[in-house]
Amino acid sequence: MSEASATLARPVVLINGMGSNFDSQWRRNGWVDQLEAAGRTVIGVDLPGHGMSKDAVGRDAADLILDEAAKHGSVDAIGFSAGAWALLLAASEQPALFGRIAALAAADAVLTGGLHSAAMNQPLVDALRSPEPTDNPMVSLLRGIIADAGNDPAAVAGYLASSKRFVTLEGLGRITADALVIDGSADGAGQSELVAKTIPNAEHVTLDGADHFEIPGTTKCLDVTVSFINSAG
């Protein structure tokens, strides 16, 4: 089998960000259609508490990805935000299962500033579990994403509150997959320069003017990522 044929034979796993799911994050934005048009098999892995994983709140997202990858022996994968971090952890723990990966909006500050910690997430967890109106723009935004996706706020809050592993800088250095790291110049969480530099075989693309939640919906992000995922070597 040629390298190009081997690439096309690998399924592409898509992992959503917080609040969304496979349909709202990927299918609506054209990712599934474009990948399938290139001959790829597309598999969605929803974060625990989201979409088809709504009852898997107690699971670690990286384990859901690893379970799916192990079924196929080798996969390519694309993750956004929380889904990107779960993908990076999975690819660091079982490098041989991943051929090419793309991490969208995995800002350095999440790793270096502890933004993934339980203490940092607790106010958001409390807000999602409360029916009270809020003047917090982040809470309002996430509530809107959850509602648009048809997810259960309590289940999403349960995932946020659950204990989960998180990739380290040392772990990023163990990734053997060819990687694409995409960030946005207007992302309030910042860019992904350290992430891109630490992964051994990584390309780094910054989308001019894109904020965090805009990244997976931009045409450039879609085109650049699909081109990368479909490349052979």
N, CA, C and O of each residue as an XYZ file, in Angstrom:
932
protein
N       0.856     -1.200      0.000
C       0.000      0.000      0.000
C       0.888      1.245      0.000
O       1.833      1.339      0.783
N       0.579      2.201     -0.882
C       1.357      3.426     -0.923
C       1.078      4.275      0.309
O       0.098      4.054      1.021
N       1.957      5.257      0.553
C       1.768      6.134      1.703
C       0.465      6.910      1.595
O      -0.231      7.106      2.591
N       0.135      7.351      0.385
C      -1.122      8.083      0.184
C      -2.320      7.195      0.472
O      -3.292      7.634      1.086
N      -2.250      5.930      0.022
C      -3.358      5.004      0.271
C      -3.492      4.692      1.751
O      -4.599      4.567      2.275
N      -2.336      4.567      2.429
C      -2.374      4.301      3.865
C      -3.010      5.454      4.623
O      -3.749      5.242      5.584
N      -2.720      6.671      4.190
C      -3.322      7.840      4.829
C      -4.830      7.823      4.672
O      -5.558      8.006      5.648
N      -5.306      7.605      3.454
C      -6.743      7.610      3.196
C      -7.455      6.456      3.895
O      -8.654      6.531      4.162
N      -6.718      5.393      4.189
C      -7.327      4.238      4.840
C      -7.563      4.467      6.325
O      -8.404      3.802      6.929
N      -6.829      5.404      6.917
C      -7.027      5.675      8.339
C      -8.304      6.472      8.562
O      -8.541      7.443      7.843
N      -9.136      6.097      9.531
C     -10.284      6.936      9.874
C      -9.812      8.270     10.451
O      -8.700      8.376     10.969
N     -10.665      9.277     10.356
C     -10.390     10.571     10.975
C     -11.361     10.748     12.144
O     -12.578     10.767     11.960
N     -10.807     10.876     13.337
C     -11.609     11.054     14.541
C     -11.714     12.547     14.840
O     -10.705     13.252     14.855
N     -12.931     13.029     15.078
C     -13.182     14.439     15.382
C     -13.676     14.557     16.820
O     -14.625     13.878     17.212
N     -13.029     15.424     17.610
C     -13.384     15.596     19.014
C     -13.788     17.053     19.248
O     -13.000     17.966     19.002
N     -14.996     17.264     19.716
C     -15.565     18.608     19.869
C     -14.994     19.362     21.060
O     -14.276     18.801     21.888
N     -15.328     20.638     21.127
C     -14.986     21.472     22.269
C     -16.114     21.509     23.283
O     -17.170     20.910     23.077
N     -15.883     22.214     24.373
C     -16.842     22.283     25.471
C     -18.182     22.845     25.022
O     -18.249     23.892     24.377
N     -19.247     22.135     25.374
C     -20.602     22.601     25.125
C     -21.210     22.132     23.826
O     -22.433     22.039     23.722
N     -20.391     21.833     22.825
C     -20.905     21.434     21.519
C     -20.931     19.910     21.412
O     -20.819     19.211     22.419
N     -21.079     19.402     20.200
C     -20.979     17.964     19.960
C     -20.625     17.734     18.488
O     -20.413     18.691     17.743
N     -20.563     16.493     18.078
C     -20.129     16.155     16.729
C     -20.948     16.893     15.665
O     -20.393     17.474     14.733
N     -22.258     16.860     15.817
C     -23.105     17.488     14.803
C     -22.964     19.002     14.791
O     -22.793     19.597     13.727
N     -23.035     19.640     15.964
C     -23.019     21.106     15.992
C     -21.641     21.682     15.692
O     -21.534     22.760     15.107
N     -20.579     20.965     16.091
C     -19.217     21.481     15.892
C     -18.674     21.180     14.501
O     -18.094     22.047     13.847
N     -18.869     19.945     14.060
C     -18.187     19.478     12.850
C     -19.101     19.345     11.646
O     -18.775     19.834     10.565
N     -20.241     18.690     11.819
C     -21.106     18.467     10.654
C     -21.658     19.785     10.110
O     -21.633     20.019      8.901
N     -22.153     20.640     10.996
C     -22.746     21.902     10.533
C     -21.725     22.808      9.852
O     -22.075     23.561      8.943
N     -20.485     22.743     10.277
C     -19.447     23.611      9.717
C     -18.753     23.023      8.493
O     -17.778     23.590      8.000
N     -19.243     21.903      8.006
C     -18.746     21.359      6.744
C     -17.573     20.405      6.838
O     -17.086     19.926      5.814
N     -17.107     20.118      8.052
C     -15.933     19.254      8.198
C     -16.198     17.830      7.716
O     -15.367     17.242      7.024
N     -17.330     17.289      8.073
C     -17.643     15.906      7.707
C     -17.761     15.773      6.197
O     -17.197     14.854      5.603
N     -18.497     16.694      5.574
C     -18.671     16.638      4.119
C     -17.336     16.729      3.391
O     -17.098     15.989      2.437
N     -16.454     17.642      3.839
C     -15.196     17.840      3.132
C     -14.260     16.644      3.307
O     -13.581     16.246      2.360
N     -14.223     16.086      4.475
C     -13.380     14.910      4.697
C     -13.909     13.697      3.942
O     -13.136     12.951      3.339
N     -15.207     13.502      3.973
C     -15.782     12.363      3.259
C     -15.633     12.510      1.752
O     -15.474     11.518      1.040
N     -15.684     13.741      1.268
C     -15.496     13.977     -0.166
C     -14.082     13.591     -0.609
O     -13.857     13.263     -1.774
N     -13.137     13.632      0.328
C     -11.757     13.244      0.032
C     -11.536     11.744      0.223
O     -10.416     11.253      0.079
N     -12.599     11.024      0.546
C     -12.500      9.583      0.690
C     -12.209      9.097      2.096
O     -11.893      7.924      2.296
N     -12.313      9.999      3.086
C     -12.004      9.601      4.460
C     -13.245      9.105      5.196
O     -14.355      9.585      4.965
N     -13.041      8.147      6.073
C     -14.071      7.709      7.011
C     -13.995      8.594      8.241
O     -12.928      8.729      8.841
N     -15.108      9.198      8.625
C     -15.137     10.157      9.728
C     -15.859      9.552     10.926
O     -16.953      9.002     10.794
N     -15.233      9.663     12.094
C     -15.801      9.139     13.337
C     -15.833     10.258     14.370
O     -14.817     10.911     14.611
N     -16.970     10.479     14.967
C     -17.085     11.485     16.013
C     -16.897     10.880     17.393
O     -17.470      9.836     17.702
N     -16.099     11.531     18.216
C     -15.979     11.169     19.630
C     -16.375     12.407     20.433
O     -15.609     13.367     20.524
N     -17.562     12.378     21.009
C     -18.025     13.500     21.816
C     -17.358     13.481     23.187
O     -17.105     12.415     23.748
N     -17.077     14.661     23.718
C     -16.585     14.745     25.090
C     -17.601     14.106     26.033
O     -18.799     14.143     25.749
N     -17.160     13.521     27.145
C     -18.103     13.015     28.139
C     -19.113     14.096     28.533
O     -18.764     15.264     28.698
N     -20.365     13.679     28.676
C     -21.419     14.628     29.022
C     -21.972     15.394     27.839
O     -22.842     16.248     28.006
N     -21.478     15.099     26.643
C     -21.881     15.794     25.427
C     -22.388     14.788     24.388
O     -21.859     13.682     24.276
N     -23.410     15.177     23.636
C     -23.845     14.384     22.491
C     -24.027     12.912     22.800
O     -24.729     12.540     23.741
N     -23.375     12.068     21.984
C     -23.514     10.623     22.148
C     -22.791     10.102     23.390
O     -22.967      8.946     23.773
N     -21.979     10.952     24.018
C     -21.261     10.559     25.240
C     -21.911     11.170     26.478
O     -21.259     11.325     27.511
N     -23.189     11.517     26.378
C     -23.844     12.222     27.484
C     -23.868     11.405     28.774
O     -23.908     11.972     29.867
N     -23.844     10.074     28.653
C     -23.886      9.225     29.844
C     -22.498      8.780     30.301
O     -22.375      7.950     31.202
N     -21.452      9.331     29.678
C     -20.079      8.923     30.011
C     -19.370      9.976     30.854
O     -18.159     10.160     30.739
N     -20.131     10.668     31.701
C     -19.576     11.791     32.468
C     -18.370     11.364     33.295
O     -17.436     12.149     33.459
N     -18.365     10.158     33.814
C     -17.271      9.709     34.656
C     -16.033      9.264     33.901
O     -15.015      8.953     34.519
N     -16.100      9.226     32.562
C     -14.953      8.793     31.770
C     -14.028      9.964     31.463
O     -14.443     11.123     31.480
N     -12.774      9.643     31.184
C     -11.836     10.659     30.726
C     -11.941     10.746     29.205
O     -11.977      9.720     28.526
N     -11.989     11.960     28.670
C     -12.138     12.126     27.221
C     -11.007     11.443     26.456
O     -11.237     10.875     25.388
N      -9.792     11.493     26.992
C      -8.663     10.848     26.315
C      -8.889      9.350     26.186
O      -8.490      8.751     25.187
N      -9.517      8.736     27.175
C      -9.776      7.299     27.110
C     -10.809      6.967     26.035
O     -10.702      5.933     25.375
N     -11.808      7.836     25.853
C     -12.768      7.623     24.775
C     -12.067      7.661     23.422
O     -12.372      6.864     22.535
N     -11.132      8.585     23.268
C     -10.365      8.683     22.020
C      -9.484      7.455     21.833
O      -9.435      6.887     20.742
N      -8.798      7.046     22.877
C      -7.922      5.876     22.792
C      -8.713      4.607     22.507
O      -8.255      3.749     21.752
N      -9.885      4.481     23.096
C     -10.732      3.312     22.819
C     -11.085      3.238     21.339
O     -11.036      2.167     20.733
N     -11.439      4.379     20.763
C     -11.808      4.408     19.349
C     -10.593      4.147     18.464
O     -10.681      3.390     17.498
N      -9.465      4.767     18.787
C      -8.260      4.585     17.987
C      -7.799      3.133     17.995
O      -7.352      2.614     16.972
N      -7.907      2.476     19.151
C      -7.454      1.094     19.280
C      -8.264      0.142     18.402
O      -7.754     -0.898     17.984
N      -9.516      0.485     18.122
C     -10.342     -0.357     17.255
C      -9.780     -0.442     15.844
O     -10.007     -1.422     15.134
N      -9.043      0.594     15.442
C      -8.595      0.708     14.055
C      -7.089      0.542     13.900
O      -6.591      0.439     12.779
N      -6.366      0.516     15.000
C      -4.924      0.340     14.928
C      -4.162      1.625     14.719
O      -3.083      1.814     15.282
N      -4.718      2.513     13.909
C      -4.110      3.821     13.660
C      -5.174      4.754     13.107
O      -5.962      4.367     12.244
N      -5.196      5.989     13.609
C      -6.168      6.970     13.139
C      -5.481      8.316     12.957
O      -4.395      8.551     13.487
N      -6.121      9.183     12.208
C      -5.819     10.602     12.227
C      -6.896     11.248     13.090
O      -7.970     10.671     13.261
N      -6.633     12.425     13.634
C      -7.613     13.007     14.545
C      -7.497     14.523     14.577
O      -6.423     15.093     14.389
N      -8.650     15.161     14.823
C      -8.741     16.614     14.925
C      -9.542     16.946     16.177
O     -10.630     16.407     16.379
N      -9.014     17.827     17.016
C      -9.727     18.225     18.226
C      -9.737     19.731     18.377
O      -8.789     20.419     17.995
N     -10.822     20.231     18.941
C     -10.952     21.667     19.186
C     -11.029     21.947     20.681
O     -11.824     21.330     21.390
N     -10.199     22.884     21.166
C     -10.240     23.372     22.547
C     -10.127     22.209     23.534
O      -9.104     21.525     23.543
N     -11.134     21.964     24.356
C     -11.053     20.841     25.290
C     -10.821     19.528     24.561
O     -10.132     18.641     25.066
N     -11.402     19.407     23.366
C     -11.181     18.213     22.567
C      -9.754     18.114     22.058
O      -9.217     17.016     21.905
N      -9.137     19.268     21.794
C      -7.730     19.280     21.369
C      -6.824     18.818     22.497
O      -5.889     18.049     22.272
N      -7.097     19.284     23.712
C      -6.284     18.867     24.855
C      -6.443     17.380     25.125
O      -5.468     16.700     25.445
N      -7.658     16.870     25.000
C      -7.874     15.432     25.183
C      -7.118     14.636     24.129
O      -6.543     13.589     24.425
N      -7.123     15.138     22.889
C      -6.396     14.481     21.804
C      -4.892     14.502     22.061
O      -4.221     13.490     21.860
N      -4.355     15.630     22.500
C      -2.925     15.719     22.768
C      -2.521     14.759     23.884
O      -1.452     14.151     23.822
N      -3.365     14.619     24.901
C      -3.078     13.666     25.961
C      -3.078     12.241     25.414
O      -2.167     11.462     25.693
N      -4.106     11.907     24.634
C      -4.188     10.560     24.064
C      -2.976     10.261     23.190
O      -2.399      9.177     23.278
N      -2.587     11.216     22.348
C      -1.453     11.016     21.442
C      -0.133     10.949     22.179
O       0.830     10.376     21.669
N      -0.068     11.526     23.376
C       1.159     11.449     24.185
C       1.252     10.128     24.926
O       2.349      9.641     25.198
N       0.103      9.543     25.255
C       0.097      8.291     26.022
C       0.221      7.052     25.140
O       0.810      6.049     25.543
N      -0.339      7.129     23.937
C      -0.283      5.996     22.998
C       0.095      6.531     21.610
O      -0.740      6.545     20.706
N       1.339      6.968     21.438
C       1.736      7.633     20.191
C       1.522      6.792     18.935
O       1.200      7.335     17.878
N       1.695      5.488     19.037
C       1.617      4.627     17.858
C       0.220      4.563     17.243
O       0.070      4.119     16.104
N      -0.793      4.997     17.974
C      -2.163      4.931     17.470
C      -2.524      6.104     16.560
O      -3.603      6.115     15.968
N      -1.634      7.091     16.441
C      -1.989      8.312     15.723
C      -0.999      8.604     14.602
O       0.213      8.644     14.813
N      -1.551      8.809     13.395
C      -0.716      9.157     12.252
C      -0.520     10.651     12.117
O       0.609     11.140     12.152
N      -1.622     11.382     11.963
C      -1.589     12.842     11.839
C      -2.667     13.411     12.757
O      -3.782     12.893     12.809
N      -2.334     14.470     13.473
C      -3.296     15.086     14.384
C      -3.305     16.589     14.186
O      -2.303     17.185     13.792
N      -4.450     17.194     14.465
C      -4.584     18.648     14.416
C      -5.221     19.120     15.716
O      -6.292     18.649     16.099
N      -4.557     20.050     16.390
C      -5.047     20.618     17.649
C      -5.447     22.064     17.400
O      -4.596     22.907     17.116
N      -6.735     22.353     17.504
C      -7.264     23.693     17.253
C      -7.549     24.388     18.579
O      -8.238     23.836     19.437
N      -7.021     25.593     18.747
C      -7.303     26.435     19.921
C      -6.853     25.786     21.226
O      -7.581     25.808     22.218
N      -5.659     25.211     21.222
C      -5.068     24.676     22.451
C      -4.068     25.705     22.964
O      -2.861     25.555     22.776
N      -4.572     26.741     23.607
C      -3.741     27.875     24.017
C      -2.761     27.490     25.114
O      -3.096     26.745     26.035
N      -1.544     28.010     24.999
C      -0.498     27.724     25.982
C      -0.950     28.004     27.412
O      -0.599     27.264     28.331
N      -1.727     29.068     27.601
C      -2.114     29.486     28.948
C      -2.937     28.443     29.681
O      -2.926     28.397     30.912
N      -3.652     27.602     28.940
C      -4.428     26.547     29.590
C      -3.487     25.594     30.311
O      -3.778     25.121     31.410
N      -2.353     25.321     29.672
C      -1.358     24.417     30.247
C      -0.489     25.113     31.286
O      -0.313     24.607     32.394
N       0.050     26.261     30.932
C       1.013     26.926     31.817
C       0.348     27.689     32.956
O       0.964     27.902     34.001
N      -0.904     28.103     32.763
C      -1.599     28.880     33.791
C      -2.597     28.090     34.598
O      -3.307     28.651     35.433
N      -2.663     26.782     34.359
C      -3.568     25.943     35.135
C      -5.035     26.224     34.893
O      -5.858     26.007     35.783
N      -5.383     26.706     33.700
C      -6.777     27.042     33.422
C      -7.669     25.806     33.372
O      -8.895     25.918     33.392
N      -7.048     24.622     33.307
C      -7.811     23.375     33.266
C      -8.108     22.833     34.664
O      -8.786     21.814     34.796
N      -7.616     23.491     35.700
C      -7.723     22.952     37.058
C      -9.152     23.006     37.585
O      -9.976     23.793     37.119
N      -9.424     22.151     38.567
C     -10.756     22.103     39.170
C     -11.132     23.441     39.796
O     -12.281     23.872     39.703
N     -10.174     24.092     40.427
C     -10.454     25.375     41.077
C     -10.856     26.435     40.057
O     -11.758     27.236     40.303
N     -10.177     26.432     38.905
C     -10.503     27.412     37.862
C     -11.861     27.115     37.239
O     -12.565     28.037     36.830
N     -12.236     25.848     37.162
C     -13.487     25.462     36.509
C     -14.704     25.563     37.421
O     -15.833     25.615     36.933
N     -14.493     25.592     38.747
C     -15.619     25.510     39.673
C     -16.663     26.614     39.489
O     -17.854     26.308     39.521
N     -16.279     27.892     39.297
C     -17.322     28.909     39.088
C     -18.186     28.619     37.860
O     -19.392     28.863     37.880
N     -17.578     28.105     36.800
C     -18.344     27.772     35.600
C     -19.246     26.569     35.860
O     -20.388     26.535     35.403
N     -18.737     25.594     36.585
C     -19.555     24.433     36.959
C     -20.791     24.886     37.743
O     -21.911     24.464     37.454
N     -20.572     25.749     38.734
C     -21.686     26.240     39.558
C     -22.702     26.998     38.709
O     -23.909     26.853     38.901
N     -22.218     27.798     37.779
C     -23.121     28.595     36.942
C     -23.955     27.711     36.022
O     -25.135     27.981     35.799
N     -23.345     26.656     35.488
C     -24.083     25.764     34.595
C     -25.118     24.933     35.348
O     -26.122     24.509     34.775
N     -24.869     24.707     36.614
C     -25.815     23.937     37.428
C     -26.936     24.805     37.993
O     -27.888     24.287     38.576
N     -26.829     26.107     37.826
C     -27.822     27.032     38.363
C     -28.776     27.505     37.268
O     -28.346     27.765     36.144
N     -30.060     27.617     37.585
C     -31.023     28.140     36.612
C     -31.075     29.663     36.581
O     -31.797     30.249     35.774
N     -30.307     30.301     37.461
C     -30.378     31.754     37.588
C     -29.742     32.458     36.389
O     -28.758     31.973     35.831
N     -30.309     33.602     35.995
C     -29.687     34.405     34.921
C     -28.290     34.847     35.336
O     -27.963     34.883     36.522
N     -27.479     35.180     34.352
C     -26.109     35.584     34.645
C     -25.721     36.790     33.806
O     -26.233     36.989     32.704
N     -24.811     37.588     34.342
C     -24.249     38.682     33.557
C     -22.802     38.368     33.161
O     -22.079     39.231     32.665
N     -22.395     37.111     33.393
C     -21.058     36.669     33.000
C     -21.081     36.292     31.520
O     -21.765     35.339     31.146
N     -20.349     37.017     30.668
C     -20.430     36.744     29.232
C     -19.963     35.341     28.853
O     -20.508     34.755     27.918
N     -18.973     34.787     29.549
C     -18.501     33.442     29.241
C     -19.562     32.404     29.560
O     -19.762     31.460     28.797
N     -20.244     32.577     30.689
C     -21.309     31.648     31.056
C     -22.448     31.734     30.038
O     -22.984     30.713     29.607
N     -22.811     32.962     29.659
C     -23.885     33.143     28.673
C     -23.522     32.496     27.344
O     -24.357     31.856     26.706
N     -22.266     32.669     26.933
C     -21.809     32.088     25.675
C     -21.868     30.569     25.728
O     -22.363     29.932     24.798
N     -21.366     29.987     26.811
C     -21.351     28.536     26.918
C     -22.757     27.971     27.027
O     -23.050     26.921     26.456
N     -23.630     28.660     27.756
C     -25.026     28.216     27.824
C     -25.654     28.201     26.439
O     -26.416     27.294     26.103
N     -25.328     29.214     25.635
C     -25.858     29.273     24.275
C     -25.342     28.137     23.410
O     -26.101     27.553     22.638
N     -24.063     27.817     23.530
C     -23.467     26.712     22.764
C     -24.110     25.385     23.160
O     -24.419     24.554     22.306
N     -24.306     25.200     24.464
C     -24.930     23.976     24.967
C     -26.349     23.836     24.440
O     -26.744     22.764     23.982
N     -27.116     24.924     24.505
C     -28.497     24.887     24.027
C     -28.558     24.632     22.528
O     -29.391     23.856     22.059
N     -27.685     25.279     21.784
C     -27.661     25.119     20.330
C     -27.351     23.679     19.934
O     -27.866     23.174     18.936
N     -26.508     23.027     20.723
C     -26.120     21.644     20.427
C     -27.144     20.632     20.948
O     -27.083     19.453     20.601
N     -28.078     21.088     21.773
C     -29.053     20.175     22.359
C     -28.477     19.343     23.496
O     -28.989     18.267     23.803
N     -27.411     19.840     24.120
C     -26.798     19.133     25.237
C     -27.463     19.500     26.560
O     -28.195     20.486     26.644
N     -27.205     18.707     27.579
C     -27.750     18.920     28.916
C     -26.728     19.704     29.736
O     -25.625     19.208     29.962
N     -27.066     20.918     30.189
C     -26.102     21.705     30.975
C     -25.566     20.963     32.194
O     -24.392     21.102     32.536
N     -26.418     20.174     32.853
C     -25.972     19.447     34.044
C     -24.924     18.399     33.690
O     -23.980     18.176     34.448
N     -25.093     17.755     32.530
C     -24.123     16.745     32.106
C     -22.802     17.399     31.719
O     -21.734     16.869     32.025
N     -22.867     18.544     31.051
C     -21.652     19.277     30.696
C     -20.940     19.738     31.965
O     -19.717     19.644     32.067
N     -21.717     20.237     32.934
C     -21.130     20.646     34.212
C     -20.488     19.462     34.914
O     -19.433     19.596     35.534
N     -21.132     18.296     34.813
C     -20.579     17.095     35.420
C     -19.233     16.724     34.827
O     -18.325     16.297     35.540
N     -19.108     16.890     33.505
C     -17.813     16.620     32.863
C     -16.764     17.625     33.335
O     -15.636     17.247     33.648
N     -17.135     18.898     33.386
C     -16.201     19.925     33.844
C     -15.716     19.648     35.271
O     -14.556     19.893     35.604
N     -16.619     19.136     36.100
C     -16.292     18.916     37.510
C     -15.545     17.611     37.754
O     -14.983     17.410     38.831
N     -15.535     16.723     36.765
C     -14.946     15.398     36.974
C     -13.427     15.449     36.984
O     -12.814     16.352     36.414
N     -12.838     14.473     37.636
C     -11.383     14.351     37.666
C     -10.889     13.826     36.324
O     -11.434     12.856     35.797
N      -9.863     14.462     35.770
C      -9.349     14.038     34.477
C      -7.854     14.308     34.376
O      -7.322     15.218     35.012
N      -7.209     13.512     33.580
C      -5.779     13.709     33.348
C      -5.576     14.885     32.404
O      -6.488     15.273     31.674
N      -4.357     15.456     32.425
C      -4.048     16.556     31.516
C      -2.626     16.387     31.023
O      -1.736     16.008     31.784
N      -2.418     16.666     29.755
C      -1.099     16.475     29.155
C      -0.078     17.442     29.760
O      -0.418     18.562     30.139
N       1.159     16.999     29.844
C       2.261     17.826     30.340
C       3.164     18.209     29.170
O       3.016     17.694     28.062
N       4.104     19.124     29.435
C       5.091     19.459     28.404
C       5.910     18.233     28.026
O       6.235     18.035     26.855
N       6.240     17.418     29.008
C       6.976     16.190     28.716
C       6.156     15.265     27.828
O       6.684     14.615     26.926
N       4.864     15.218     28.101
C       3.980     14.397     27.283
C       3.910     14.891     25.848
O       3.936     14.088     24.915
N       3.823     16.200     25.660
C       3.802     16.756     24.307
C       5.053     16.337     23.538
O       5.001     16.094     22.332
N       6.171     16.257     24.247
C       7.423     15.873     23.608
C       7.469     14.413     23.187
O       8.337     14.016     22.410
N       6.530     13.606     23.700
C       6.484     12.189     23.335
C       5.591     11.901     22.135
O       5.536     10.766     21.660
N       4.897     12.912     21.646
C       4.001     12.713     20.504
C       4.823     12.452     19.241
O       5.731     13.217     18.916
N       4.503     11.384     18.542
C       5.217     11.041     17.311
C       4.413     11.351     16.053
O       4.962     11.327     14.952
N       3.134     11.640     16.199
C       2.296     11.973     15.047
C       2.763     13.276     14.409
O       3.255     14.169     15.099
N       2.611     13.384     13.092
C       2.751     14.683     12.444
C       1.590     15.544     12.947
O       0.441     15.102     12.949
N       1.887     16.754     13.366
C       0.873     17.566     14.041
C       0.717     18.934     13.395
O       1.677     19.519     12.894
N      -0.509     19.425     13.419
C      -0.833     20.785     13.014
C      -1.457     21.474     14.217
O      -2.418     20.972     14.799
N      -0.909     22.622     14.587
C      -1.419     23.400     15.721
C      -1.956     24.708     15.168
O      -1.212     25.488     14.573
N      -3.248     24.951     15.362
C      -3.889     26.164     14.842
C      -4.434     26.992     15.996
O      -5.118     26.474     16.879
N      -4.123     28.281     15.978
C      -4.680     29.201     16.955
C      -5.209     30.436     16.241
O      -5.078     30.564     15.023
N      -5.809     31.347     17.010
C      -6.335     32.580     16.453
C      -5.672     33.782     17.089
O      -5.424     33.784     18.295
N      -5.381     34.798     16.305
C      -4.673     35.961     16.848
C      -5.517     36.746     17.842
O      -4.978     37.510     18.643
N      -6.852     36.564     17.800
C      -7.730     37.290     18.710
C      -8.279     36.400     19.826
O      -9.233     36.781     20.505
N      -7.683     35.213     20.023
C      -8.128     34.317     21.082
C      -7.741     34.910     22.436
O      -6.563     35.153     22.699
N      -8.722     35.138     23.280
C      -8.460     35.726     24.585
C      -7.578     34.875     25.469
O      -6.930     35.391     26.380
N      -7.541     33.572     25.214
C      -6.682     32.683     25.993
C      -5.242     32.716     25.498
O      -4.346     32.170     26.142
N      -5.020     33.356     24.356
C      -3.677     33.450     23.812
C      -3.399     32.433     22.728
O      -4.297     31.716     22.287
N      -2.149     32.376     22.302
C      -1.770     31.501     21.203
C      -1.139     30.195     21.715
O      -1.072     29.945     22.919
N      -0.686     29.384     20.771
C      -0.213     28.025     21.072
C       1.245     27.843     20.679
O       1.627     26.783     20.184
N       2.061     28.871     20.895
C       3.456     28.804     20.457
C       4.238     27.722     21.189
O       4.977     26.966     20.559
N       4.090     27.634     22.503
C       4.810     26.635     23.273
C       4.362     25.230     22.892
O       5.187     24.329     22.741
N       3.069     25.046     22.739
C       2.542     23.734     22.327
C       3.158     23.312     21.005
O       3.621     22.181     20.861
N       3.164     24.222     20.040
C       3.694     23.897     18.714
C       5.187     23.616     18.750
O       5.677     22.742     18.034
N       5.908     24.355     19.582
C       7.358     24.157     19.661
C       7.730     22.860     20.371
O       8.783     22.283     20.099
N       6.882     22.405     21.270
C       7.207     21.242     22.091
C       6.895     19.929     21.384
O       7.610     18.945     21.575
N       5.852     19.895     20.578
C       5.545     18.691     19.807
C       6.620     18.543     18.725
O       6.832     19.476     17.951
N       7.295     17.406     18.654
C       8.454     17.274     17.757
C       8.188     17.558     16.280
O       9.010     18.201     15.628
N       7.077     17.101     15.745
C       6.813     17.247     14.308
C       5.551     18.075     14.083
O       4.543     17.571     13.586
N       5.619     19.353     14.456
C       4.426     20.190     14.418
C       4.580     21.395     13.509
O       5.630     22.037     13.468
N       3.510     21.688     12.780
C       3.370     22.930     12.038
C       2.448     23.842     12.841
O       1.565     23.369     13.557
N       2.660     25.161     12.717
C       1.879     26.121     13.501
C       1.281     27.151     12.557
O       1.993     27.793     11.785
N      -0.041     27.302     12.628
C      -0.747     28.286     11.805
C      -1.594     29.167     12.714
O      -2.352     28.663     13.543
N      -1.466     30.490     12.558
C      -2.289     31.436     13.306
C      -3.284     32.090     12.350
O      -2.901     32.626     11.310
N      -4.559     32.039     12.711
C      -5.619     32.639     11.904
C      -5.792     34.088     12.326
O      -6.172     34.374     13.462
N      -5.515     34.991     11.415
C      -5.557     36.424     11.721
C      -6.974     36.862     12.072
O      -7.907     36.655     11.296
N      -7.130     37.469     13.246
C      -8.410     38.042     13.655
C      -9.405     37.071     14.245
O     -10.487     37.489     14.658
N      -9.083     35.786     14.304
C     -10.033     34.788     14.800
C      -9.972     34.681     16.312
O      -8.891     34.555     16.886
N     -11.143     34.730     16.967
C     -11.157     34.483     18.405
C     -11.381     32.993     18.647
O     -11.534     32.212     17.707
N     -11.397     32.622     19.902
C     -11.393     31.204     20.274
C     -12.506     30.407     19.595
O     -12.245     29.404     18.930
N     -13.725     30.851     19.766
C     -14.856     30.057     19.296
C     -15.093     30.181     17.795
O     -15.865     29.410     17.224
N     -14.441     31.136     17.159
C     -14.576     31.271     15.705
C     -13.705     30.282     14.939
O     -13.990     29.976     13.782
N     -12.655     29.783     15.568
C     -11.626     29.029     14.856
C     -12.180     27.862     14.038
O     -11.887     27.792     12.844
N     -12.967     26.939     14.612
C     -13.399     25.789     13.802
C     -14.424     26.131     12.729
O     -14.698     25.317     11.848
N     -14.994     27.340     12.800
C     -15.992     27.731     11.806
C     -15.433     28.519     10.641
O     -16.178     28.885      9.732
N     -14.119     28.791     10.648
C     -13.537     29.568      9.562
C     -13.167     28.676      8.382
O     -12.722     27.542      8.561
N     -13.354     29.196      7.190
C     -13.028     28.442      5.983
C     -11.543     28.112      5.927
O     -11.168     27.013      5.518
N     -10.693     29.052      6.335
C      -9.255     28.793      6.281
C      -8.868     27.656      7.210
O      -8.060     26.805      6.837
N      -9.430     27.626      8.413
C      -9.126     26.543      9.341
C      -9.532     25.203      8.753
O      -8.767     24.240      8.804
N     -10.724     25.141      8.199
C     -11.211     23.908      7.581
C     -10.306     23.467      6.441
O      -9.888     22.310      6.384
N     -10.006     24.386      5.537
C      -9.213     24.031      4.358
C      -7.792     23.612      4.725
O      -7.284     22.610      4.221
N      -7.157     24.383      5.604
C      -5.772     24.074      5.987
C      -5.690     22.742      6.720
O      -4.781     21.948      6.480
N      -6.641     22.505      7.611
C      -6.613     21.291      8.409
C      -6.899     20.064      7.566
O      -6.205     19.055      7.688
N      -7.905     20.134      6.716
C      -8.241     18.974      5.875
C      -7.097     18.666      4.922
O      -6.779     17.499      4.693
N      -6.471     19.706      4.361
C      -5.320     19.488      3.486
C      -4.194     18.783      4.239
O      -3.566     17.862      3.716
N      -3.946     19.223      5.469
C      -2.890     18.612      6.284
C      -3.227     17.153      6.614
O      -2.385     16.268      6.460
N      -4.442     16.912      7.063
C      -4.847     15.563      7.471
C      -4.785     14.591      6.293
O      -4.505     13.407      6.476
N      -5.044     15.091      5.093
C      -5.044     14.223      3.903
C      -3.670     14.092      3.265
O      -3.512     13.342      2.302
N      -2.668     14.807      3.783
C      -1.337     14.732      3.203
C      -0.674     13.398      3.533
O      -0.926     12.805      4.582
N       0.165     12.945      2.634
C       0.907     11.707      2.850
C       2.360     12.064      3.112
O       3.128     12.279      2.174
N       2.744     12.128      4.394
C       4.121     12.436      4.737
C       4.428     13.907      4.664
O       5.559     14.316      4.929
